[in-house]
């Protein structure tokens, strides 16, 4: 890890070094970085990410190991890990981090680059915060399997320099793109792999109320609203408990 949050300690969990910092501190540290500095990226792995990493091979893990910062995006994992006696970092979700950046650190005239999500979600975000400097590119679904389309996305980011580059494509597409931008070595700014955060913050997709989120039950809220799309995924994600149990009893 190159160290976007090098001032903070890390907690190693299931093979990843996660930054131990609160959301507000993370946002402030990222906002203080020189916008002309070489491109680096932030990933917020949740239970689904950790489960995928156990079966994705070295190529997938490289995307995470190369990130400038990793942040835990799962309150369920934090609660389960603490019950098992594991050291757990604070939870910093992609949506909370993105919201904090827009509320405290991004002004209406700032240049912003967004790859992914929809024009409607970007329009809602623009209207909410009075943003005038958004450059948006929406690649087709499955673009990560076409090297030419990945290059197009990377070139778009390079042509539209911004302090913050929001990669809202979902995992592992956004991480594949972020890693490729780093490999090319021509872009500046910070890439934030934040999934559906733009949809939620702009109001295009409703997020669970704070009480439900803070209780670690956002997954229940989402599965009730989208059972067909998320049911099988969350059933698969229950394997995270077996992984945490094995981690708790792993010889030190």
HELIX and SHEET records of a PDB file:
HELIX    1   1 UNK A   23  UNK A   31  1                                   9    
HELIX    2   2 UNK A   47  UNK A   53  1                                   7    
HELIX    3   3 UNK A   57  UNK A   65  1                                   9    
HELIX    4   4 UNK A   75  UNK A   83  1                                   9    
HELIX    5   5 UNK A   94  UNK A  104  1                                  11    
HELIX    6   6 UNK A  119  UNK A  129  1                                  11    
HELIX    7   7 UNK A  143  UNK A  145  5                                   3    
HELIX    8   8 UNK A  147  UNK A  159  1                                  13    
HELIX    9   9 UNK A  173  UNK A  184  1                                  12    
HELIX   10  10 UNK A  197  UNK A  201  1                                   5    
HELIX   11  11 UNK A  210  UNK A  214  1                                   5    
HELIX   12  12 UNK A  218  UNK A  225  1                                   8    
HELIX   13  13 UNK A  227  UNK A  237  1                                  11    
HELIX   14  14 UNK A  239  UNK A  248  1                                  10    
SHEET    1   A 2 UNK A  10  UNK A  13  0                                        
SHEET    2   A 2 UNK A  16  UNK A  19 -1                                        
SHEET    1   B 6 UNK A  69  UNK A  70  0                                        
SHEET    2   B 6 UNK A  40  UNK A  43  1                                        
SHEET    3   B 6 UNK A 190  UNK A 193  1                                        
SHEET    4   B 6 UNK A 164  UNK A 168  1                                        
SHEET    5   B 6 UNK A 111  UNK A 116  1                                        
SHEET    6   B 6 UNK A 133  UNK A 137  1                                        
END                                                                             
